[in-house]
Amino acid sequence: MNKTVLKLRPASYWRIGEHESWFSDMAANGLYIKRMGLYLAKFVKGEPQQMRYRIDVTPKKKMMQEQIDMYADCGWDYVTSYNQFHVFSSLVERNAPEIHTDPAEQAYTLKELDKKLKANAAMTVIALILIIGMLLAIWFLDRTPVLMAVEGSAIQQTIIAMLFIYLAYQSFQAAISIRALRNKLSEGKPVDHHAPWKKHFRRNNAVTVLFLIYTLLSLAFFATQFIKKETKTLPSVSGDLPIVRLADIERDPAFVRGASEHMSDGVDWSNRYTYHWSLFAPVQYETDENGVIPGKPAADGSGDYSPELSTKVFQLTFPLMADELLSDLVKWYNYDNDEESFIEMNHPELDRLIVHETKEYKEVFASKGKAVMYVRYCGNASFDLIIGKMAEKMELISK
């Protein structure tokens, strides 16, 4: 059985002359092209021979058998196809006539491909504009780019967009190159079947390898985010979890967990915590919790006193991001755009502290070292008690 060898293609598929020259050089070294892929070419080892290769282009991906037979009668053997590009080979000693003897006629064979690539390029431009607009909206519409980066969803979208931009660049190159080749043929200039391919080999291989590395790293990033994310019902005791609990704030022996308003997949979503991971914040927690103190009346007389608590906790990769993240959180939760109601205070155990109070709830934004925490609380406890518990929990992840 003949041994097969895979090699990175030296140039993009639309560089016809360079591929023909490359195939001939490989055959002279005992490697014969058998299959073409997007980035790789498959060769079979054999005895070195002097071979000529020609690439023909058809409007459709599949070449008609009658045309293949006609070329075979002229001494050209069909080898393989890639999209609309079809490879034929012939031993030099056969002295087979050229597949195309009239460059202008060969230019006509590229007409449909030229139209197709132009249409693809136009659609790509429209899609690219929409994607760039979407990215700008994700990053800057709410004026919270650091929060978007830290939470990771914007990075996901950006990674996907960068992959598309690379593919769009390839699409533009294909359209421009085929148009240039068609114009050259129309002027009576034939394809250079011995075009030097080595000048593009290193660059193309470097770009291909970088693209593959980028793709693999992107997949690893997505997989890590997916695998690490989990949502669970809050345990009765948090232990070493860096989150503030209602029981820590209420301090009433009669306090009990509130009734679940929504159960799904075995999780009490009224009393849950979700763990996230991202490049800029490898530790993230988001919680919702409610409780009740039976027999203690609510301030509005609606029933028993039922406090609620929601938190967001971040341990950052880079402490320098803490200040901007805190500012972005304030913007994100500032629903009424009343910036003056968000009051910055000093605290001996925190780097930065901002508080906000309405009739319905209290909000606290705090940072310390690598730790950033947001707490939204509906209940009767004081700011001092909430802030004290936040500082205590943030100490666990501040370094």
C-alpha positions as CSV (number, residue, x, y, z in Angstrom):
1,M,0.0,0.0,0.0
2,N,1.4,3.4,-1.0
3,K,2.3,5.7,1.9
4,T,0.3,9.0,2.0
5,V,1.7,12.4,3.1
6,L,-0.2,15.5,4.1
7,K,1.2,18.9,3.3
8,L,0.0,22.4,3.9
9,R,-0.9,24.1,0.7
10,P,1.7,26.7,-0.4
11,A,-0.9,29.3,-1.5
12,S,-4.6,30.0,-1.6
13,Y,-6.7,27.8,-4.0
14,W,-7.2,30.5,-6.5
15,R,-3.5,30.8,-7.3
16,I,-3.8,28.3,-10.2
17,G,-0.3,28.6,-11.7
18,E,1.5,28.3,-8.4
19,H,-0.5,25.1,-7.6
20,E,0.4,23.6,-10.9
21,S,4.1,24.4,-10.4
22,W,3.9,23.0,-6.9
23,F,2.4,19.7,-8.0
24,S,5.1,19.2,-10.6
25,D,7.9,19.9,-8.1
26,M,6.3,17.4,-5.7
27,A,6.1,14.8,-8.4
28,A,9.8,15.3,-9.2
29,N,10.4,14.3,-5.5
30,G,8.1,11.3,-5.7
31,L,5.0,12.8,-4.2
32,Y,1.8,12.7,-6.3
33,I,-1.3,14.8,-5.5
34,K,-4.4,12.7,-4.7
35,R,-6.7,15.0,-2.9
36,M,-7.1,18.7,-2.1
37,G,-8.6,20.2,1.1
38,L,-9.1,23.7,2.5
39,Y,-5.7,23.9,4.0
40,L,-4.1,20.5,3.3
41,A,-3.2,18.5,0.3
42,K,-2.9,14.7,0.3
43,F,0.0,13.1,-1.6
44,V,0.9,9.5,-2.4
45,K,4.6,8.4,-2.4
46,G,6.0,6.8,-5.6
47,E,9.0,6.9,-7.9
48,P,10.0,10.5,-8.9
49,Q,8.8,11.4,-12.4
50,Q,8.5,14.5,-14.5
51,M,4.9,15.4,-14.5
52,R,2.8,18.3,-15.9
53,Y,-0.3,19.5,-14.0
54,R,-3.1,21.7,-15.2
55,I,-6.1,23.1,-13.3
56,D,-9.4,23.6,-15.1
57,V,-12.3,25.6,-13.7
58,T,-16.0,24.8,-14.3
59,P,-19.2,26.7,-13.4
60,K,-20.3,23.9,-11.2
61,K,-18.4,21.9,-8.6
62,K,-18.7,18.6,-10.5
63,M,-17.1,18.3,-13.9
64,M,-19.0,16.4,-16.6
65,Q,-17.7,13.0,-17.3
66,E,-17.6,13.7,-21.1
67,Q,-15.2,16.6,-20.5
68,I,-13.0,14.3,-18.3
69,D,-13.0,11.7,-21.0
70,M,-12.1,14.3,-23.7
71,Y,-9.1,15.4,-21.7
72,A,-8.1,11.8,-21.2
73,D,-8.1,11.2,-24.9
74,C,-5.7,14.2,-25.2
75,G,-3.3,12.7,-22.6
76,W,-4.5,14.4,-19.4
77,D,-5.6,12.1,-16.5
78,Y,-8.1,13.4,-14.0
79,V,-6.7,13.5,-10.4
80,T,-8.9,15.4,-8.0
81,S,-11.2,18.4,-7.5
82,Y,-11.6,21.1,-5.0
83,N,-14.8,23.1,-5.3
84,Q,-14.8,24.2,-9.0
85,F,-11.1,23.6,-9.5
86,H,-10.2,20.3,-11.2
87,V,-6.7,18.9,-11.4
88,F,-5.3,16.9,-14.3
89,S,-1.8,15.3,-14.8
90,S,0.2,14.1,-17.7
91,L,3.8,12.7,-18.0
92,V,6.1,15.1,-19.7
93,E,7.1,12.5,-22.1
94,R,3.6,12.2,-23.4
95,N,3.9,15.7,-24.8
96,A,0.1,16.2,-24.4
97,P,-1.3,19.3,-25.9
98,E,-2.4,22.1,-23.6
99,I,-5.9,21.9,-22.2
100,H,-6.4,25.6,-23.1
101,T,-4.6,27.0,-26.0
102,D,-6.5,30.3,-26.2
103,P,-6.2,32.5,-23.0
104,A,-9.3,34.5,-24.0
105,E,-11.3,31.2,-24.1
106,Q,-9.9,30.2,-20.7
107,A,-10.9,33.6,-19.4
108,Y,-14.5,32.7,-20.4
109,T,-14.4,29.6,-18.2
110,L,-13.8,31.8,-15.2
111,K,-16.9,34.0,-15.9
112,E,-19.3,32.1,-13.6
113,L,-16.7,31.8,-10.8
114,D,-15.9,35.5,-11.1
115,K,-19.6,36.4,-10.7
116,K,-20.0,33.9,-7.8
117,L,-17.0,35.3,-5.9
118,K,-18.1,38.9,-6.5
119,A,-21.6,38.1,-5.1
120,N,-20.0,36.3,-2.1
121,A,-17.7,39.3,-1.5
122,A,-20.7,41.7,-1.6
123,M,-22.7,39.5,0.9
124,T,-19.6,39.3,3.1
125,V,-19.4,43.1,3.2
126,I,-23.0,43.4,4.3
127,A,-22.5,40.7,7.0
128,L,-19.2,42.3,8.1
129,I,-20.9,45.7,8.6
130,L,-23.7,44.1,10.6
131,I,-21.2,42.1,12.7
132,I,-19.0,45.2,13.4
133,G,-22.2,47.1,14.4
134,M,-23.2,44.3,16.7
135,L,-19.8,44.2,18.3
136,L,-19.8,48.0,18.9
137,A,-23.2,47.7,20.5
138,I,-22.2,44.8,22.8
139,W,-19.0,46.6,23.9
140,F,-20.1,50.3,24.1
141,L,-23.9,50.7,23.9
142,D,-24.2,50.6,27.7
143,R,-20.8,52.2,28.2
144,T,-19.6,49.2,30.2
145,P,-16.8,47.6,28.1
146,V,-14.9,46.4,31.2
147,L,-17.9,44.6,32.5
148,M,-18.5,43.0,29.1
149,A,-14.9,41.8,29.0
150,V,-15.0,40.5,32.5
151,E,-18.2,38.6,32.2
152,G,-16.9,37.0,29.0
153,S,-19.9,37.0,26.7
154,A,-18.5,39.9,24.6
155,I,-15.2,38.1,24.2
156,Q,-17.1,35.1,22.8
157,Q,-18.8,37.3,20.2
158,T,-15.5,39.0,19.4
159,I,-13.7,35.7,18.9
160,I,-16.4,34.6,16.5
161,A,-16.3,37.9,14.7
162,M,-12.5,37.7,14.3
163,L,-12.9,34.3,12.7
164,F,-15.4,35.7,10.3
165,I,-13.2,38.7,9.5
166,Y,-10.4,36.3,8.5
167,L,-12.8,34.4,6.3
168,A,-14.1,37.6,4.8
169,Y,-10.5,38.6,4.0
170,Q,-10.1,35.3,2.2
171,S,-13.3,35.9,0.3
172,F,-12.1,39.4,-0.8
173,Q,-8.8,38.0,-1.9
174,A,-10.5,35.2,-3.9
175,A,-12.7,37.7,-5.7
176,I,-9.9,40.1,-6.5
177,S,-7.5,37.4,-7.6
178,I,-9.9,35.6,-9.9
179,R,-10.9,38.9,-11.5
180,A,-7.2,39.8,-12.0
181,L,-6.6,36.4,-13.6
182,R,-9.6,36.7,-15.8
183,N,-8.5,40.1,-17.0
184,K,-4.9,38.8,-17.7
185,L,-6.3,35.9,-19.7
186,S,-8.6,38.3,-21.6
187,E,-5.5,40.3,-22.6
188,G,-4.0,37.1,-24.2
189,K,-1.6,36.4,-21.4
190,P,-1.6,32.7,-20.5
191,V,-1.4,31.2,-17.0
192,D,2.2,30.8,-15.9
193,H,2.3,27.0,-15.3
194,H,5.8,27.3,-13.7
195,A,4.9,30.2,-11.4
196,P,7.2,30.3,-8.3
197,W,5.3,29.1,-5.3
198,K,7.9,29.2,-2.6
199,K,7.6,33.0,-2.0
200,H,4.0,32.4,-0.7
201,F,4.8,29.1,1.0
202,R,6.1,30.4,4.3
203,R,3.6,33.3,4.6
204,N,0.6,31.1,3.7
205,N,1.8,28.3,6.1
206,A,2.4,30.8,8.9
207,V,-1.1,32.3,8.4
208,T,-2.7,28.9,8.3
209,V,-0.9,27.7,11.4
210,L,-1.8,30.9,13.3
211,F,-5.4,30.6,12.2
212,L,-5.6,26.9,13.3
213,I,-4.0,27.9,16.7
214,Y,-6.4,30.7,17.1
215,T,-9.3,28.4,16.3
216,L,-8.1,25.8,18.8
217,L,-7.6,28.3,21.5
218,S,-11.1,29.7,20.8
219,L,-12.6,26.3,21.1
220,A,-10.7,25.8,24.3
221,F,-12.0,29.1,25.6
222,F,-15.6,28.2,24.8
223,A,-15.3,24.7,26.2
224,T,-13.8,26.0,29.5
225,Q,-16.6,28.5,29.9
226,F,-19.2,25.9,29.2
227,I,-17.7,23.2,31.4
228,K,-17.0,25.5,34.4
229,K,-20.4,27.2,34.4
230,E,-22.8,25.6,36.9
231,T,-25.9,26.6,38.8
232,K,-26.9,25.0,42.1
233,T,-29.3,25.6,44.9
234,L,-27.6,27.6,47.7
235,P,-26.5,25.4,50.5
236,S,-27.7,26.1,54.0
237,V,-24.2,27.1,55.0
238,S,-21.9,28.8,52.4
239,G,-18.6,27.7,54.0
240,D,-15.8,29.2,52.0
241,L,-17.9,30.6,49.2
242,P,-17.1,34.4,48.9
243,I,-20.8,35.4,48.9
244,V,-22.9,37.3,51.4
245,R,-25.9,35.4,52.7
246,L,-29.2,36.7,54.0
247,A,-28.7,34.8,57.3
248,D,-25.4,36.8,57.7
249,I,-27.4,40.0,57.5
250,E,-30.7,39.3,59.2
251,R,-29.2,37.6,62.3
252,D,-32.6,36.5,63.6
253,P,-32.9,32.9,64.9
254,A,-36.3,32.7,63.4
255,F,-35.1,33.4,59.9
256,V,-35.8,30.6,57.3
257,R,-35.4,30.2,53.6
258,G,-38.3,31.5,51.6
259,A,-40.5,29.4,49.4
260,S,-39.2,28.6,45.9
261,E,-41.0,30.5,43.2
262,H,-39.3,28.6,40.4
263,M,-37.8,25.1,40.3
264,S,-36.0,23.8,37.2
265,D,-33.5,20.9,36.7
266,G,-33.4,20.4,40.5
267,V,-32.4,24.0,41.2
268,D,-34.3,26.4,43.3
269,W,-33.8,29.5,41.2
270,S,-35.1,31.7,44.0
271,N,-32.2,30.5,46.2
272,R,-29.4,29.7,43.8
273,Y,-25.8,30.5,42.9
274,T,-24.2,30.4,39.5
275,Y,-20.5,30.0,39.0
276,H,-18.9,31.5,35.9
277,W,-15.3,31.6,34.5
278,S,-13.7,34.1,32.1
279,L,-10.2,35.1,31.1
280,F,-10.4,38.3,33.1
281,A,-12.3,36.9,36.0
282,P,-11.6,33.2,36.6
283,V,-13.8,33.3,39.7
284,Q,-17.3,34.7,39.4
285,Y,-20.5,34.1,41.4
286,E,-24.0,35.3,40.9
287,T,-26.7,34.7,43.5
288,D,-30.3,35.2,44.3
289,E,-31.8,34.5,47.7
290,N,-35.0,35.1,49.6
291,G,-36.1,34.4,53.1
292,V,-38.8,35.0,55.7
293,I,-39.1,35.6,59.4
294,P,-42.4,34.1,60.4
295,G,-44.5,36.2,62.7
296,K,-42.5,39.4,62.0
297,P,-44.7,41.8,60.0
298,A,-43.4,43.5,56.8
299,A,-43.1,47.3,56.9
300,D,-46.0,47.7,54.4
301,G,-48.2,45.3,56.3
302,S,-48.4,42.9,53.3
303,G,-47.5,39.8,55.4
304,D,-44.4,38.4,57.1
305,Y,-41.1,40.2,56.7
306,S,-39.5,38.7,53.6
307,P,-36.0,40.0,52.7
308,E,-34.3,39.4,49.4
309,L,-30.7,39.5,48.3
310,S,-28.9,39.4,45.0
311,T,-25.1,39.5,44.5
312,K,-22.4,39.5,41.9
313,V,-18.8,38.6,42.9
314,F,-15.7,38.8,40.7
315,Q,-12.1,37.8,41.4
316,L,-10.1,39.5,38.7
317,T,-7.0,38.4,36.8
318,F,-5.7,41.9,36.9
319,P,-6.3,44.1,40.0
320,L,-6.0,47.2,37.8
321,M,-9.4,46.4,36.3
322,A,-11.2,46.6,39.6
323,D,-11.8,50.4,39.6
324,E,-13.2,50.4,36.0
325,L,-15.3,47.3,36.7
326,L,-16.9,48.9,39.7
327,S,-17.7,52.0,37.7
328,D,-19.2,49.9,34.9
329,L,-21.4,48.0,37.5
330,V,-22.7,51.3,38.7
331,K,-23.6,52.3,35.1
332,W,-25.2,48.9,34.5
333,Y,-27.5,49.1,37.6
334,N,-28.3,52.8,37.3
335,Y,-31.7,52.4,35.8
336,D,-32.9,56.0,36.4
337,N,-29.7,57.7,35.4
338,D,-29.5,59.6,38.6
339,E,-25.8,59.5,39.2
340,E,-26.0,61.8,42.3
341,S,-27.9,59.1,44.2
342,F,-24.8,56.8,44.0
343,I,-22.7,58.0,46.9
344,E,-19.0,57.2,47.1
345,M,-17.7,56.6,50.7
346,N,-14.5,55.8,52.4
347,H,-14.0,52.5,54.3
348,P,-10.8,51.3,56.1
349,E,-11.1,47.7,54.7
350,L,-12.1,48.5,51.1
351,D,-10.3,50.2,48.2
352,R,-13.5,51.7,46.9
353,L,-17.1,51.8,48.1
354,I,-20.3,53.2,46.5
355,V,-23.8,53.0,48.0
356,H,-27.2,53.6,46.6
357,E,-30.6,53.5,48.3
358,T,-34.2,53.7,47.1
359,K,-37.5,53.0,48.9
360,E,-37.4,49.4,47.8
361,Y,-33.8,48.3,48.1
362,K,-30.2,49.1,49.1
363,E,-27.3,48.6,46.7
364,V,-23.6,48.4,47.6
365,F,-20.6,48.3,45.1
366,A,-17.2,47.6,46.6
367,S,-13.7,46.6,45.5
368,K,-10.6,45.4,47.3
369,G,-7.5,44.1,45.5
370,K,-8.6,41.6,42.9
371,A,-12.2,41.4,44.4
372,V,-15.2,43.3,43.2
373,M,-18.7,42.7,44.7
374,Y,-22.2,44.0,44.1
375,V,-25.0,43.5,46.6
376,R,-28.7,44.4,46.1
377,Y,-30.7,44.0,49.3
378,C,-34.4,44.4,50.1
379,G,-34.8,44.4,53.9
380,N,-34.3,46.3,57.1
381,A,-30.6,45.8,57.8
382,S,-28.3,48.8,57.8
383,F,-25.7,49.6,55.3
384,D,-23.0,49.2,57.9
385,L,-23.9,45.6,58.5
386,I,-24.1,44.8,54.8
387,I,-20.8,46.5,54.1
388,G,-19.1,44.7,57.0
389,K,-20.2,41.3,55.7
390,M,-19.1,42.2,52.2
391,A,-15.6,43.2,53.4
392,E,-15.3,40.0,55.3
393,K,-16.2,37.8,52.2
394,M,-14.1,39.9,49.8
395,E,-11.0,39.1,51.9
396,L,-11.3,35.5,50.7
397,I,-10.6,36.5,47.1
398,S,-8.9,39.9,47.2
399,K,-5.3,38.6,46.7
